[in-house]
Amino acid sequence: MKKYIYSLFMMILAVGGMISCSEEEGTNPGSDSRPNVVVYQFAPEAPYNADNDLLLRIAANSKVAEAYYLAEATTDREAHIASMGKDGYMDYVIKNGTKIEGLSGASDSDVTVTGMVGEYTITVVAVNGNDRMATEATFTGLKWESIGIGMLSSSFFGGEGECEFYKASPVLKYKAIGPFEEGYDIVFDVADNNSVTVAQQAVYSSYGSYGALYVSGNGALQSNNITVNLTFRVSAGTFGAFTETFILPATEP
């Protein structure tokens, strides 16, 4: 598939052929009479992996003397709280968690939590003497597994061929591995009703003199086929929408 698409792409050239925040977020956690923090979540940039890593901006009010955080599988956290209570769990976070450096008084600090697979809860405990308050954030880390070789039919490039696919859990997503260029995968988000969304993502590093080529769009998963209407665009503008069909391996239900 890749060799075919690459060759076709060169022929086309020969004939001329997206978590964000505002700047203010994380800087105004309030002026409570007790120590407290506000936690904002962001997708981290490379070399981190946004499927399993999370960037937290932790903003403290003026009552915070120090703060600690602990990331645990949500089921483990719930079991700890059931056995020791919420106050006991705050002690547990302080004892077993990580102190947030540079966070004291009205300030903020960024922390990156890595390697989470499955449902996780990150608990942040703000401390001032014997007074404590807990704040939590949740995150679902993806586990990707190869499901084999399927097919791709591209109306944009005008070709078809083989493509390897991965499947994620516990959130259902599929990934076509480098369908147009090695290292540039396409991720498909699948909803409960089998509708499919493709968030804007790069699929080719340099499309002629235009720079990176991006796609975005939506479609549906039906009978082992992911059919999506993808808009192909570069920095200079769009090439329009094209119907792309990704056929999952026969073993996939």
N, C-alpha and C positions, 0 to 999 in steps of 0.2 A: 504493500500500500504506500509506504513512505517513498520508495524509489519512484513509483508511478506518479504520485502527486508531485514530488520534487521535479521530475522531468517535465510534467505538464505545466508546473508553475514557471519553469524557465522558458517554455514555449510561449506562455502568455506574455511574459516580459518581452520576449523577442519580437512579438507582433504588436507591441505597445499596449499589448493588452492593458469592584468596587466594594466598617464601623467608623464613623467620624464624629468630631465634636467641634464646638466653637472654642475660641481662645479663652473664653471666660470659664469654661467647664473645669472643675477641679480647683478653683481658686476661691470659692465662696461657700464653704460648708455650713455656714450659719454661726450663730453666737449663742449656742445653748449654754445653760448653766453647768452642764455636766460634760465630761470629755466625750467627744463624738467625732466620727469621720464620715465622709461621703466617698463612695467608691465608684469610679467610672471605668468602663471596660472598653478596650480597643483591640483591634487585630494588630499584632506586632509585625514589624517589617523584617525582611531577610536580614540575617540568616535564620531567624526563627520561623517555625512552621505554624501558621495560623490555624491549622486543623487540630493541633494539640497544645499550643502555647497561647497564653493570654497576657496582654499588657494591662496592668491596673494602675490607674492614677488615684492615689489615696490622699484626700485633702482633709486636714485636721482643723478643728476650731481652736480657739485660744486656750481652752482648758486642758488640752492634751499634753501630757508630759512625755509619754512614749506610747508606742503602739506595736502590736505583734500580729502576724498573719500565719494561717495554716491552711493548706489545701488538702482536702481529703475526699475520697469517694463519698458521694452523698449518703449511701447506705451505711458506711462506717461512721460518718458524722452523726447520723440519726441514732445509731446504736449507742454511741458514746453519750449523747444527750439523754437517751432513755435510761441509761445506767447511772449517770452522775448529775443530771439536771443541767439547766442552762448556766447557772453560776459555776458549777463544777467544770463545765466544758470551757468556760472562759479561762479558768485556771489552767486547764489542759492546754489551751492554745498558747497561753503565756509561757508555760513550761516547755512545750514541745515544738512550738512554732518558731518563726524567725522574726527578730526585732527589725523594724523598719528604720534604717539609718537615715538620719537627717530630718526626721519627722518629730517636731516638738513645737507646741504653740500653733499659731495660725500659719500653717505651711502646707506644702504638698510634696509628695514623693512618688516616683514611678517604680513599680515592681513588675518583673516578668516572671510568670509562673509557667513552667515547662513540663512536657511529657504527660499530659493528662489524656487518658483514654476512657471514654464512658462519661457518666454524669458525675460532676465534681461540684463541691461547694467550698468556696474560699471564705474563711471567717477572719475578720479583722477586729481585734480587741483594742480599744482606746483606753488608756490608763492614766489616772491622776491620783497617786496615793492608793487608798483603798477603794476608790470609785472607778468603776469600769463600765464600758458599754460595748456591745458587739454589733457589728454590721457584716452582712454576708453578700456574696456574689455567686452566681451559678454559671457553670460552663459545661458544655457537652463536647468532649473530645472524640474525634472520629478514628475508627480503625478501618484501614483500607486493606482489602484482600483481592488478589487477582481472580477473575472468574473465567479467564480464557480469551480466546481469539474470536472476534466477531467480524462484522463487515461495516464499511462506510460507503455511502453513495453521496457525492458532493456535487450539487448543481452549480456552486460558485466556481469550483475548479474544473467541473466537467468530467470527473473520473470516479472510480470506485476501487476498492481494494480491502485488504485485511487491516484490522486494528485490534489491539489488546484493550480489554476493559477491566476496570477495578470497581468494586462495590464497597460502600461504606456502611458501617453500623456504629452506634444504634440509630443514627439519623440516616434515612435512605437517600443516598446519592450514588450516581454512577460517574465514572471518569474514563474518558477516552484518552489513551496514552499516546501523546505526540502524533495526532492524526495527520497534521500537515507539516510539522517540523519537530524534530526530537527536542524534548525539554519543554514543549509548550502543549500542555494537556488541556482538555475541555471538561469542566465539571458540570453535571446536570443535577439540579435540585428537584426531587420528586415529591409532590404533595400526596396527601392521603387519597385524593381523587384521581391520582395518576397524571395530573397536569405537571408539566416540566418547565422549569425556569433556568435560563442560562444568564447568570450575571455577567457584566462586561469583563472580559478577560482577553489577554493577548494570545493569539494562536500562531503568529509568525513574527520572527524577530525584525525582519526588514523586508517590506513589500516594495520592491523596486527602489525608487528614490523617495518613497513616502514615509519610510520608517515603519514602526511596529503596526501590525494588522490586528484589529480587535473584533470580537464578535459579542453580540448579546441578543436575547430574544426569548421566545417561549414556544411551547408545543405540548406534546402528550406522549405518554408511554402506553403502547397498545400492542398486544400479541408479540412481545419481545422486541418491538421496534420503538426506538425513540425518534420521533419525527418533529423537527423544530424549524421554525422560521427564524433564521439568524440574519441580523443586520451586520454586514461587514463594513468596517470603517477604519480610516486612518486619521492622522491629525488634520489633514487637509479637508476631510469630509467623508461622506458615506458612498458606498457602491450600491446601496439598496439592500433589500431583503431577499434571501435565497432559502429554498427548502433543502435542508440537509437531513439525511436519514442515517441513523446509527443502529445497526442490527446487533443485538446482544448475542452472546454465545447460546447455542441451542440448549445447553444445560440450565440456563437461567429461567426460572418460572415466570 
